[in-house]
Amino acid sequence: MARVVVVGGGISGLTAAWELAADSSADHDVEVLEAAPVVGGVLQRTEVGGLLVDLGAESMLARRPEGVALARELGLPLEHPATTRAAVRSPGRLDPLPAGTVMGVPRSADGLEGFLQAADLERVRTEPDRPAAPLTHDVPVADYVAERVGQAVVDRLVEPLLGGVYAGHAARLSLQATVPALWAHARAGGSLLQALGPAPEPGAHPVFAGLDGGLARLPQVLAARLAARGVTVRTSTPVTRLERTPHGWLVDDQPADAVVLAVPAPAAARLLAHAAPAAAAELSDVETASMVITALAVPAAELAGLGGSGVLVPPVVAAAEGLRAKALTLSGNKWDWVREQSADLAVLRVSLGRAGETEALEADDADVLGWATADASRLLGRELHPVDTAVVRWFDGLPQYAVGHVDRVARVRAAVAAAGRLAICGSVLDGVGVPACIGAARRAGAEVRAALSNG
């Protein structure tokens, strides 16, 4: 039997192993090696005040099929948010997030009155009258959006939404890689608003999906099903060396016939330094963002009467008002499974940290929780008194897709493939969301399976 080693036990590595183990007649064994004490990577949940809550990603894009399909394959019940109605922090107040945007880009000026200044509103309204040649090369998101609908839309809408997904900045993120829908319209040229068209009917097709009990259940159940298929999943097993041999690979000191790397870009670059130096060089140039997520359990009465799923904080407003939080989620409002756990306590999550920011990462938990509680109280307009708390730091958790990232990924995949019986997956490739990671992982598993079949 050939031996395949998957390095990394997050959703990417586990999915790659699932793909490799799908055929019970295959003549290879699969082993997953995870450095952390538990599987799941950034998909984790914890208990705060006796209530379970996700402390990593809590939902996945339902309009991409990979995540929903895997959940259904595992027999996990999907749950859609009870509300997606969020607010945006404006100076000194909260405004409703305009509906129907594409990563913050409005489809029209309707509904923006009072949110944008008159001149900025007019810039959006007259966008269809301004010609635009087709875009021939990748550019930062901010450059394209500001040119079409103005810098105010970037600052007030695009930045907080991109910050929620990538923990990055619109001036440094690739349009092609991060917002492919806008890239497609830019490539065609002409009016952006006319190309976007009207917003979908509310509720017609849910945009996001989670799982009853938390999205962290997805890797946990997947690991259990892998074990039932005979796949070995080892935790607390870091891999420090990957070496090509005439007959296959050495993973640390253990031989393997094929390898799938499913680790963050910095770790992948270190492991590939000798086996695929061109890929390692590309990956080492990918910047990453780290972030901190806090969970606060407070008396339910302190959040009584608050609607909506949470608050987004644009960087310009955060800087002006001295806020460290970039987003706040009212978990019980957003997810029925969270709310139904207790009538007396409610949970909210506060996220801190964007690319290039290290204050929250380096501070101790007491300071971080103090900042999170103070910012949440200020954003919600009421004093909060947590009875229990939790803090998690995600180091290098979000790769930053710089301009040219799509071409970089193509070069990485080519260099990895040239090494033979080696594949790569993870959030550094085709998207940071769960469905994109699952898609890349299935591709990596299929590539290794084909390589083994071809001898």
Buried (B, 14 or more C-beta within 10 A) or exposed (E): EBBBBBBBBBBBBBBBBBBBBBEEEBEBBBBBBBBBEBBBBBBBBBEBBEBBBBBBBBBBBBEBEBBBBBBEEBEBEBBBBBEBBBBBBEEEEBBEBBBBBBBBBBBBBEBBEEBBEEEBBEBBBEBBEEEBEEBEEBBBBBBBBBBBBBBBBBBBBBBBBBBBBBBBBBEBBBBBBBBBEBBEBBEEBBBBBEBBEEBEEEEEEBEBBBBEBBBBBBBBBBBEBBEEEEBEBEBEBEBEEBEBEEEBBBBBEEEBBBBBBBBBBBBBBBBBBEBBEBBBBBBBEBBBBBBBBBBBBBBBEBBEEBEBBBBBBBBBBBEEBEBBBBBBBBBBBBBBBBBEBBEEBBBBBBBBBBBEBEEBBEBEEEEBBEBBBBBBBBBBEBEBEBEBBBBBBBEBBBBBBBBBBBBBBEBBBEBBBEBEBBBBBBBBBBBBBBBBBBBBBBBBBBBBBEBBEEE
